Amino acid sequence: MAGKIIADTFQGTDSTETVSGASVTIPTSVASKYVVNGTLKAWAGSIDATGTTINNSLNVSSKTDESSTGVFTYALINAAAEQMDASALSAIGGGSARFIRIASNDTTTTNFQLVSVSHNGSSENGAHNWMFAGELA
């Protein structure tokens, strides 16, 4: 049987610090909704420019290298509550001046298509990393 924790607030020990010569109390309590809603629900890192290798991930079952240059499809193990391009997704292209975007026409609650784009606007293969912060279904 899986365990279950039910809490409205996580509370630590407050600390006192000196900031600009004044004593300031730093609270360490946070409502559980900020912990649950504010954590990453999925992420993946891929250092290969092409292929299906995922180096590290959370809640990701697969990476597909599509036939178009710089286009990859990722699948989640646990579905998002809404289409993935409707939530917060951040990504970075490694090794060159590229940015990552989502192809919204191929995005669902369990799959999204990532496109690696060069500074001149053309699709380009390359290493990339992404993270998704939203609600799971």
C-alpha positions as CSV (number, residue, x, y, z in Angstrom):
1,M,0.0,0.0,0.0
2,A,1.3,3.4,-0.9
3,G,1.8,6.0,1.8
4,K,-0.1,9.3,1.8
5,I,0.8,12.6,3.4
6,I,-2.0,15.2,4.0
7,A,-0.8,18.6,5.0
8,D,-2.0,22.2,4.5
9,T,1.4,23.8,5.5
10,F,5.0,22.6,5.7
11,Q,6.7,24.4,8.6
12,G,10.3,24.7,9.4
13,T,12.2,26.8,12.0
14,D,12.3,30.5,11.4
15,S,15.7,32.1,11.3
16,T,16.9,35.6,12.0
17,E,19.4,37.3,9.7
18,T,20.9,40.7,9.5
19,V,20.0,42.5,6.2
20,S,21.5,46.0,5.6
21,G,22.2,46.3,9.4
22,A,18.6,45.4,10.5
23,S,17.6,42.1,12.1
24,V,15.0,40.3,9.9
25,T,13.0,37.2,10.7
26,I,12.9,34.8,7.7
27,P,9.9,32.5,7.9
28,T,10.3,28.9,6.7
29,S,6.6,27.9,6.4
30,V,5.0,27.4,3.0
31,A,1.5,26.3,2.1
32,S,1.4,22.8,0.6
33,K,-0.4,24.1,-2.6
34,Y,2.8,26.0,-3.5
35,V,4.9,22.9,-3.1
36,V,2.5,20.7,-5.1
37,N,1.7,23.3,-7.9
38,G,5.1,24.8,-8.0
39,T,7.2,21.6,-8.7
40,L,8.2,20.3,-12.0
41,K,6.0,17.5,-13.4
42,A,8.3,16.4,-16.2
43,W,11.7,17.1,-17.6
44,A,14.2,15.6,-19.9
45,G,17.8,16.1,-21.1
46,S,19.2,15.0,-24.4
47,I,22.8,15.5,-25.4
48,D,22.5,13.8,-28.8
49,A,21.7,15.9,-31.8
50,T,19.6,13.2,-33.4
51,G,18.2,9.9,-32.1
52,T,16.0,8.7,-29.3
53,T,18.4,8.8,-26.3
54,I,17.2,10.6,-23.1
55,N,20.1,11.1,-20.7
56,N,18.0,12.0,-17.7
57,S,14.3,12.5,-17.1
58,L,11.3,12.6,-14.9
59,N,7.9,11.4,-16.0
60,V,9.0,10.9,-19.6
61,S,8.5,7.5,-21.4
62,S,10.1,8.2,-24.8
63,K,11.7,10.6,-27.3
64,T,11.1,10.2,-31.0
65,D,13.4,11.8,-33.6
66,E,10.9,12.8,-36.3
67,S,11.8,12.8,-40.0
68,S,12.0,16.6,-40.1
69,T,15.3,18.2,-39.0
70,G,15.3,19.4,-35.4
71,V,11.9,18.0,-34.6
72,F,11.4,15.6,-31.6
73,T,8.3,14.2,-29.9
74,Y,8.3,13.4,-26.2
75,A,5.7,11.3,-24.4
76,L,4.8,11.6,-20.7
77,I,4.2,8.6,-18.4
78,N,1.5,10.4,-16.4
79,A,-0.7,12.8,-18.5
80,A,-1.0,16.5,-17.9
81,A,-4.3,17.9,-16.9
82,E,-4.5,20.0,-20.1
83,Q,-2.8,20.2,-23.4
84,M,0.9,20.7,-22.6
85,D,1.3,23.9,-24.6
86,A,-1.3,25.5,-22.3
87,S,1.0,25.2,-19.3
88,A,4.6,26.4,-18.5
89,L,7.3,24.6,-20.5
90,S,10.8,25.9,-20.7
91,A,13.7,24.6,-22.8
92,I,17.2,25.4,-23.9
93,G,19.3,24.3,-26.9
94,G,22.8,23.3,-26.0
95,G,26.0,24.0,-27.9
96,S,24.9,26.8,-30.3
97,A,22.6,29.8,-30.8
98,R,19.4,27.8,-30.9
99,F,16.1,28.2,-29.2
100,I,13.4,25.6,-28.5
101,R,9.7,25.9,-29.2
102,I,6.7,23.7,-29.1
103,A,4.7,22.7,-32.2
104,S,1.3,23.3,-30.8
105,N,-0.5,21.4,-33.6
106,D,1.0,18.1,-32.4
107,T,0.6,18.6,-28.7
108,T,-1.7,16.6,-26.4
109,T,-1.9,15.9,-22.6
110,T,0.6,13.1,-23.0
111,N,2.8,14.1,-26.0
112,F,4.4,17.3,-27.3
113,Q,6.6,18.0,-30.2
114,L,9.7,20.1,-29.6
115,V,11.4,22.0,-32.4
116,S,15.0,23.2,-32.3
117,V,15.4,26.4,-34.3
118,S,18.6,28.2,-35.2
119,H,19.1,32.0,-34.8
120,N,18.2,32.4,-38.6
121,G,14.8,30.7,-38.1
122,S,15.6,27.3,-39.7
123,S,15.1,24.0,-37.9
124,E,18.4,22.5,-36.6
125,N,19.3,19.2,-34.9
126,G,21.1,19.6,-31.5
127,A,21.2,18.8,-27.9
128,H,18.4,20.2,-25.7
129,N,16.8,20.1,-22.3
130,W,13.3,21.0,-21.2
131,M,11.1,21.1,-18.1
132,F,7.3,21.2,-17.7
133,A,5.5,22.8,-14.7
134,G,1.7,22.3,-14.8
135,E,-0.9,20.1,-13.3
136,L,-1.1,16.3,-13.9
137,A,-4.4,14.7,-14.7
